[in-house]
Structure formats: C-alpha cells, structure tokens
Amino acid sequence: MALDPADFTKCCKDSGILMVVKCRKENSALKECLTAHYNDPAFYEECKMEYLKEREEFRKTGIPTKKRLQKLPTSM
C-alpha cells in the first residue's frame, strides 16, 4: 500500500527532531512517488513545454514569470 506524500509532511511536523528516525517509511513512499514522476515521459514533456513557454515570454518581455504575475499596487 502506497502512502500519500502528505503523510511525510505530517510525520515530520509531529516528530520534530526525531523525524529522521521516525519517518523512514513515509520518506520512502515520497521518494517512490517523486521517482515515478521523474521517469514519466508525459510529465517530462509537460514540464519542458511549460519551461519553453516561460522562456519565450521572458525573451519577449525581459520580465520573469514571478514578477509578471505580481499585482501592481493600486495607489500608483
């Protein structure tokens, strides 16, 4: 039975400094989940296309996506 990756976060919050010892099972489940995504060709292509779109937009505007998405103050 695979664990939900959110279980790792909960375990860490509940265990404090002992998380290294207490959360091994949850950490393994998280690693398995991430590895599955890293090895998924469709996910890779999706990320690549998103990156290329953001890069193209940056080259047009010179403004990074993060800055472009921030709201301007209304008192300008």
N, C-alpha and C positions, 0 to 999 in steps of 0.2 A: 504494500500500500504506500503510495507516494504522499508525502506531506506537502501542505500548502507552503510556499516560500514565506508567507507572512508568519508562519509558525516560528521561523528563525528569529524574526524581529521580536516577537512576543517573548520567546525564550530568553533572548539577550536582555530585554528590559526587566524580566522577572528575576534573572540570575545575577545581575550586576557583574562584579569582577570574576565570578566563578563561571561565566558563560563559556570560557574556553573548554572547560571540562564538562559542563552540564549540557551543552547544546551541540554535541557532536553529531547526533542523529539528524537534527534539523539543518545543520550546516551541510551535511552530505546530501540531503534532499535538495537544498538550494543549489549546490554545485551541479547536481544532475539536471535540474531544470535549466540552469544557465547554459550548460553544455549542449543540451538538446536544441536550444535556440541558436547557439553559435554554429552548430552544424547543419542548420536548416537552410537549404539554398534559397527558398522563397523569402525567408526572413532577411537573409543577406541582401537579396536583390531589392527588397523593400527599403532597407536602410541605405543602400547605395543610391537609390533613386532620390530618397529624401535628402541625402547629403548633396548630391549633384544639383538638385533644385535650389537648395540653400546657397550653395557656392555660386551658382549662376546669378541669383538675386543679389548676392554680395558684390559680385563683379560689376553688376549694373549700377548699384546704388552706393557701394562703399560702406554700407551700414550693416553690421552683423544682425542676425535674426533677433537675438535677445534685445538689442537696443531698438529695433524696428517695432517690436511688439509692445514695448513700454508705452503707456499712455502719457501724453503731454499734459502738463499742468493746465488747468482751465483758467488760471489767472494771468496768462501771458498776454 
